């Protein structure tokens, strides 16, 4: 693939160096030929992207131990310059915190000057396995940032970043309820909660309505789970078994119902659920 013409001007490099960033090289990455900067950056200048997942102190300690054993910091982190002039890492905040824990004052970075590129880096981030909660919180933070900057763009335009409308809806709930059992609903939501052909400013209102409906369902499910536990059922997959037992679409090849219709049916099925239904489902999950 032909390389793109260099756009980085000498005065821009000087501006970065004036901020204390030691630019080591400007190069074109080999796939798309996009220009990138390799640099040593003061660690205090690097901030976690506002749409990044929550920091895991256990993961930080494991990384710090690994770096100390090797005796070298080997993996540069990606840093993106944001529109407000800050430098964000969308995929390296655990390594950055590990480096800080070890007393490093600067850190090797691959610097991207286009803020938009950082969103795609986050979507590809595999440094630490996502849980449904992790992914949902990442997506809603990114969604709300885009909502502020590009409210007229349609939600579906960001499909390669958001992945699924389910994560947006769940993210709104996880912001309020950290212990929400989102994984129990994920398989249902992925079949009915798609990204919308609506501007973000309008789609966001739909998302809030869907989150409210899901919380109503969850209130009924919570009552069922509590009753089961009072009867001595403490299966590790009890939540999944309860939702799966009441799932109104699990055997359907094609789902014609709307999100609202499925939520209403799920709620009614939960109210009629018997202990035998749930126990049968737990056996299938074992």
N, C-alpha and C positions, 0 to 999 in steps of 0.2 A: 504494500500500500504506500502511495507517495507521501512523503513527509510534508507537514504543513509549514508554511513560512513562519519564521520566528516573529512573534509579536512583542516579546519582552524587550523593553527599551532600557538603555543603560541607566537612565535617571530613575526608573522603577527599581532596579537592582540597588542603586544607591540609597533609595528611600527605605528599602528593606534593611539594608546594612546600617543605616542611621538609627533604626529601631533596635539594633543589637542582634540582628539575624546574620549569621555568617553564611553567605551564599557560596556553596562549594562548586555547584555546576548547574547549568541550564541545559536540558536535553529534551528530545522528543521520544515519548514512550513508543514501544515498537508496534502496538496494535493499530491505533488510530493516528499516530503521529502527533498527538497533542503535546503541547509544550508543558513541561513540569520543571520544578526547581528542587534540587537536593540541597539541604542546608542543615546547619546546626542552629537550633533555636533555644533561647533561654526557656527553661521549663515553666517558669511563672507566666510566660506569655501565652501558653497553650491552655485553652479552656475546653471543657467538654461541650459538645454540641447540645443545645437546649432540648433537642428531640432524642437524645441518647437514653439508653436504658439506665436503670439505677445501678450504682456502683456496688459490686460485691467485694467486701473486705477480705473474704476468704480467697477469692480469685486473685486479688492484689497480692496477698501474702504468698500464695503459691508461685506467682510470677516473680516476685522479689527473691524468693528462695532459689528459683531456677536460674535467674540472672547471676546471683551470687555464686552459685556452684560452678557455672560456666566461666565466670570471671569477666564476662563481656556483655554489653548491651548490643544485641545483634540485629534486631528488627526495627527499622525506621517506622515511625507512625505517619499516617496521612494527616495533613493539616490543610484546612480550607480557609481562605480569607473571606470573612463574611462581609455583607454590605455595609455594616457599621464599623468596619476596620478591625474587628476582633479576629483572632485566629482560633478556629474550632477544630477539634479532632472528632470525626464521626465514627472512628473505629479503634482508637488507641487510648481511651482514657484509663483503662486498667493498666496498660504498660506505662503510661505516663505517671500514674499514681505509684506504681511499683518503683519506677526510677526515682521519684521524689522521696519515697520511703528509704531508699538506699543512699540518699544524699546527693544525687546528680543535680548539677546546676543547669545543664543544657542537654538536649536530646536530639538525635538525628531525625529529620522529617523529610517527607516528600510533600512539597508545598504546591497546592493548586490555587490559582488565583480566581477561579470561577466558583462562586458559592453554590451554584446549582449542582456541580459535580459531587459535592458532599452528600447530597440527598441520595444519589445513586450508590455511593460508597456505603452508606448506612444500610441500604436495601440488600447489599451483598455481604454484609458483615457476618462472618462465621467464627469470630474469635472465641465466642462463648455461646453455647447452645441456648436458643431461645425457648422460653416457656411461653404459653399463651399470654400470661400476664406481661412478661417482658416485651413481647412483640406488640401487644395491644397498647401498652404505654408509650412505646417508641412511636407507633403510628399516630396516636392522638396528639402527641407533642408536635410532630412534624406537620400534621393536618392543621393544627391551630396556628402554626407559624405561617403556613401557606395561605390559610384563610385571611390572615392579616395583610399579606403581601399581594396575593393574587385572587381576590374573592370572586372575580368573574370567570375564572377558569373552571371548566367542568370537572367534577369529581373523578369521572372515568379517565380523564387525561393523565391521572397519576397512578394508573393501575400497576405499573411496574414498580412503584414505590410502596403503595399501600397494600398491594397484593390482594386484599379482600375487604369488602365492606364490613365484614364481621369484626375485624380488628378495630375499626373505627368505633363501632357501636360498643364493643367490649371495653375499649379504651376509656370512653366516657364514664363507664361504670367503675372501672378500676381506679380512676382518679378519686372517686368518692369512697369506694369500698375495696380496700386492699385485699381482703380475704374472700372476694367473690369467686365462686367456683366456675369460672369461665370455660375451663376445659371440658366440663360436662355438657356445655351447650354448643361447643365449637362445631361438631359434625352436623348439627341441625342448621346453624347459622350459615355455614359455608354453602348450603344448598338453597338458601332463600334470601340472604342478605348481600346483594351484589352492589358494586359501585354504581352510582347514579349518573344519568345524563343531565345533571343539573349543576349550575354554578355552585361553588363551594359555599357561598353565603346562604343559599337556599337549602343545599344538601345537608348542611350542618344542623338546620332546624329539624329536618327529617330524622337525622341521627339521634338527636335528643329525644324525639318522640319514640323512636325504636328502643332506645336505652330504657326509657320509662316503662314501656311495655314488658321488656325483658325482666326488669326489676319486679314488676307485678307477678310475673310467672315465678320468679325466684322466691318470692314471699310464700307462695303456695308450696313450692318444692321444699322450702325450709321446714314448714310444718310437717310435711310427710317424713322427711329425714329425722326430725326430732321424735316423732311418734315411733319410728322404727328403732331408734336408739333406746327409747324408753322400754321397748320390748326386748332389749338385749341384742339387737342386731348392730354389730360394729364392724362390718366388712370394710376393708380399705377402699373398695370401689363403690361404696354405698351411694354417693352422689351420682356417679355415672350410671349406676344401675337404676336409680329412681328416674332420672331423665330419659334414659334409654327405654325403660318400660312404658313411659307415657308418650314417647315420640310418635307423632301422628303421621310422619312421612318416611319412616325408616325402610319400609318395603316398597315404596313407590320408585319407579324408574324415572318418571317425569313428574315434577312438582308444579302444579298449576296454581296452587293457592298463593296468595300474597303473604308477605311477612306478618301482617296484622292477623290474617286468618289462621296461620299456623300457630302463632303465639296464643290465640284464643283457644284453639283446639288442644294445644299442649296444656294450658291451664286447666281446662275441663277434664282432660285425661288424668292429670295429677290428682284432682279432687276425687276421682272415682277409683284411684289405684288401690289395689289390695296388697296385703303383705305377701301373698303367694306370688303375685306378679313380679314383685321386686326380688324375692328370693330366687325365682327362676332365672331372672336376668343376671344375678350375681354369679350363678353357676356358669353361665355363658362367658362371663368376663374373666373367670379364674383361668 
